[in-house]
Amino acid sequence: MGHYKFDDRDDHVYQGQLAALVRELTMNHGILFKDHEARTGLFDNLWTARILRAQWFVDAHAEGISFHAYFNPILLPTLALLFTAIENCVDEWKDGRFRSIDFTEKLYREKYQSYLTNLETWGDHAQGRHILAWLQKCLHDKARTLSGVGDLQTTLPGVRKLLHDIFDATM
C-alpha cells in the first residue's frame, strides 16, 4: 500500500503497529491526506494518483483521456468512489495481516455516501468550492500527466493560469 509499506510479515509487534496505523488512516478520513497525522496534503497521497491512473488514465486510449470532458475535473462521485476503494484496500489490513475484503455496495455504500456528502458539504462553502474545484482539476492533470499523454494545458491554453488565479484569490 504505497508509501506505508504494508506487508504480511509474521511479526506480532509489526502487526500491532500496522493495525494501529490502519485505525489512524481510516479515522476521520485520514487516508485523504499525504500526512494523516498533520492532516496536510489533501488528496496528495500516492494512492489517489496511482488508482486514478490505473483505472482511467493508464494510456493514451484510456477513458480519462478519450472522454476527458467527463473526467476534467474529476467529479465528486468519482472521488468518493476512489476514496472508498482506497479505504477498502486499507481495511484489508485492519488486523495487521492481509485479509481480502470484497468491495461491495453492501459493505461500502455507507462509506461512499460519507465521502460524497463530505465533499459536497465542503464544496457548498464559497472558499471550499474554489479550493475543491482546483483540487479536482489538479488531480485530473496529475493523472493525465502520469498517463504519458501530457497536460491539457497544451490543448486548452490558460486553464492552469485560471485555476491558479482562483486559488490565489481564495487564499
N, C-alpha and C positions, 0 to 999 in steps of 0.2 A: 504494500500500500504506500507507494510514493516515498516521500522523504521520512516517513515514520519507521520504515524498515520493519514491518510486521513479518515475523517468521515463526514457524511452527516448531521451535526447539523444545526439547523435553527438559525444561528448567523451571521449577515451581516459582522461584523468585522472579524470573523474567515474565512468566505467565501472569503473575500477580501485578507486575508493573504494566504489562500490556492491557490487562483488564481495567486497571485504573485509567490508563490513557484513553481507552475506548469510552469510558464514562465521561471523561472530560471533553472529548471530541463531540459526543452526542448530546451533552447537556447544553441547553441554550444555543443550539445551532453552532457550536464551536467549529464544526467541520467547514464552515464557510470562510474561515479566516486562515491566512498564511501562518499567523501566530495565534493559536487558540487561547493562550493564557492572557496575552496583552490585548486580544481582540483587535488586531491590526491586520491590514492587508486583505480587506473584504474581497471575496471571490478570487483572490490571487494565490490560491493554493495549487499544487501540482495536479490534483485530481481533476479540478474543473476544466482546465485547458486540455488535459490528456483525454478525458472522456468526450468532451465536445469534438475534439479532433477525430478520435476513433469512431465515433458514432455518425457524425455528419460532415466532417471535413477531412476525410482520410486522403483524398487525392483530388485532382482537377475535375473529376466527374462525379464527385460525391454530392449528395443532396444540398448541403450547405453552400456549395459553390454553384451548382447548376440552378438552384432555386434561391439565390441569395436574397431576393425580396422577402422571403418568408423567414429568413434567419438573421436579417440585418435590420434592426438589432435582434439579439437573442431574446425571444419573447418570454414573458414571466412564466407561463405554464411550462415552457421548455426548461427554464431554470429550475423551477420547482421539481420537475421530473428528474433533472440531473442531480440536484442536491439529495433527493430521496434515494436515488440509485447509489450515490456515494455513501449515504447513511447505511444502506443495505450492506455495502461492502465492509464498512467499519463494524456493523453489528455482527458480522460473521466471526469476529474476533473477540466478542464481548466476554468470553470466559478465559481469555488469554491463549486460547488454541483455536485454530481454524475449524469452523463448523458451518457448512454450506446452509444458507437460508434462501429459500426461493423468494424471488422478487415478485410478489403477487399483490393484486389490488386488496385482497382481504387483509394482508399483513401490513401494507404500507399506505393505504388510502389516507388514513388519518395524518400520517407524517407529511404526505404530499400536500394535503389541504392546509396543514400548518405552515409549510414553506410558502405556498401560494398566497395565503392570507397575509402572512408577514410581509412578503414582497409588495403586495397590493397596498397594504396599510402604509408601508414606508413610502411608496410611490404617491400616495394621496397627499402627503405633505409637500408643500411647494419646494422647499430646499431638497428634500429627499427625491422628488420627481426628477430634478435635473441631474442629481448625482447618480440616481439609478439608471436613467437613460444613458448617461455617459458610460457607466459600468457595463451596461448591456452592449453598447457599441464596442467598447474595448474588448470584451470577451469575443465578440464576432471577429474583430480584426486580428486578435491573437490566434484564434482557431484557424482563420483563413491563412495567416502567415505560416503557421505550423504545417498547413497542408502543402506548402511549397508553391502555392499559386501566387502569393503576394498580396499586398494590401490593396483594398478597394480605392485607396486614395489616388491611385494611378488612373482609375476609371471614373471616379467621382471626385474631382478636384474640390478642395475646400471643406470636405466633410470633417476631417480631423481638426482643422482650424476652428470650425464652428463649434465642435464639441469642446475643444479647449477653451474657447470664449465662454461657452455656457458654464463649464466647470469653474473657470476663474470668477465669473460673475456670482456664483453661488457660494464661493468660499470666503 
